Every structure is written in C-alpha cells, then in structure tokens.
Amino acid sequence: MTHDHRTTGHRITDHRAPDDRATDRRTLLNPSALHDPTGYGYTHIAAAPGRQVFIAGQYASDETGAVVSDDFGAQVGRSIANLRTALEAAGLGFEDVVRIGTYIVDHDQDKLQVLLEHLRATWGERLPAQTLVGVAALALPEMLFEIDAVAVRA
C-alpha cells in the first residue's frame, strides 16, 4: 500500500502483507526520498501505538543508497539531512527528538568537533540525549558516520 503522508507530501510505502495489516499494529515507513532499505533488512521508520517513533540509522546516502561523499563533515551533514527527511515523513521535526545514537568510524577529537558543530546547528544548545560510539567500520566501507533517533509525538 502506498499513500501520501498528510502533513509532508512524502510518498510512503507500507510493506505489510494484507493479512498482517489487521494484527500488526506497528507502522513501518520508508519515505521515497530515501533509498529503499528493505534489501538490507530494515525499515527507516518504525512506530507503534503510543508516542515513540524510532528512526533507523541514517547515513550520507542518496536516493539509491550510494554514499555521497568521502568527507566526514559532508557525511555528517547529509546524514542529518536524511534524518530530517525521515522525521518529516513521520510528521515530526528535530524538536521532537529525545535521543540520538551517533556512530563514528575511527573516532577522534577532530571528528567530535565536526559532529558538535552539526549538532549545534541542528538543535542549538537544546541537544537530545546522545550515545556516541566509536567504531572500526559501519555497514558499507564508504560510511564514516551514522545517526539514529528516537522521537516522541506530542
């Protein structure tokens, strides 16, 4: 089932089988402005009855899933832009985010400063809770950064 989200105009695809729609109370969304993640075994956005919405890790991908740059700062910027796209598809914004998880390949102080600049440009001084994890590698060899989020509906 495909439909336009009322508040954002994003085309959303519901991947549940027709028989599952009656018993599966989760809402799983994959905005058309982001690559189709189902071949990789996940969904961009998951919400259940209630207020929490979970945004899967977003990386510096274009609509096909290709990494758009090998520059760390550019990857952080594009990842946060993709996070915005996912939030808007769920009818949410950055102000609704209560927690983020950030993952940095070969984490160091220089990369931390770049990340902080982007986070402050996005949230100002009212940053959500964050867990930052330095990692040896991410899902694709070109990926240097990834961000996931938990948001709460008002």
Secondary structure, 3 states (H helix, E strand, C coil): CEEECCCCCCEEECCCCHHHHHCCCCEEECECCCCCCHHHCCCCEEECCCCEEEEEEECCECCCCCECCCCHHHHHHHHHHHHHHHHHHCCCCHHHEEEEEEEEECCCHHHHHHHHHHHHHHHCCCCCEEEEEEECCCCCCCCCEEEEEEEECC
